[in-house]
């Protein structure tokens, strides 16, 4: 039983580490296609984090705030510091009918040249 618990903990930590390295659930191709289609890039970090630096052209809508000013007809790409908040926001906004792609951590966007 102890090995099962240890395995679950190690597996979960490994999943989070891998997600942080490679970004969110969207592939680079999906992200590029969404950007070409006029996607809105949304930083879901706090205003203070946003002010400290973000991706070019990103709009700040902190996690927990409604997705005001976004169109349900236009894709939205969300990101944050580690990918945890953007993953939650992507699920919430998708459930509300928005076309959301999760970039994951801001570093993944920088690796893609955003």
N, C-alpha and C positions, 0 to 999 in steps of 0.2 A: 504494500500500500504506500509506503514511504517513497518508493522509487517512482510510482505513478505520480504522486504529488510533485516530486522533484522534476520529473519529465515534463509535466504540464507547465511548471514555472519556467524552466529553461526554454521550452518551446515558445511560450508566450513572449519572453524577453527576446528571443531570437527573431520572432516575427516583427516586433517593434523595431529592432535594430535594422533589419532588412528593409522595412518600409521607410525608415529614415534615410537610408542610403539611396534607394532608388526612386523615392517620391511616392505620390499617391497612386490611385487606381488607374488613372488615365495614361495611355501610352503617348510617347512623343508625337506620333503620327496623329492621334486623336486630338491632342492639344493644338497642333499646327492647323489641322482642319478647322477646329473651332475658332481659332484666332483669325484664320482666313475668312470665316463666315461672320466675323464681327463680334466675337465673344467679348464679354465684359470681364476683365480681370479684377477679382475682388480679394483684398487682404482682410481676413477676418480677425486679425489681431486687434489689440486695444489701440486707441488713438495715440497714446504715447509710443507704443511699439512702431506704429505706422510712421510717426514723425521721425523716428530714429533711422528710417530707411526702408524702402519698399521696392517693388519691381516697377519699372517704367510703365506709366499709364494706369496703374492700379487704383481702384476706388476703395475706400475704407468703409466697410460695414462690419463692425465688431460682432463677434459671436453673441447670440442672444437677441440681437436687434432684428427687426423684420427686414426682408429684402426689398426695401423701398427703392423705387427708381429703376428697378430691373424689369425687363420684359420676359414673359414666359415663352415668347417666340424666338428669343435670341439666346445662344448658349452663354453660360456663366462658368468661369474657371475660378475656383477658390483655393486659397493657400494660407498658411500660418507659419509659425516658427518651426514646429516639429511635425506637423501633419495630423495631430490629434484633433485640434479644433476644426480644421477644414474638413476632416472626415465626418465629424458630427454635423456640421453645417450642410455638407453635401447631402447627407441622408435626409435632414429636415427639409431643406428647400426642394429636393427632388419629390418628397412626399406632398409638397404644396403645388407641384406641377411645373417647376422650373427645370430647365435642361442644364444640369450641373455636372461639371467634370472636376475631380479633385486633383489638383497639382501636387498636394502634399506640402512638404516643407519649402520655405522660401528658397533654400539652397538648390532645390531641384529646378526651380525657375531660372536661377542664375546659371546653372549648368547648361540649360537650354538656350541661353542668351536672351532671356526676357528681362 
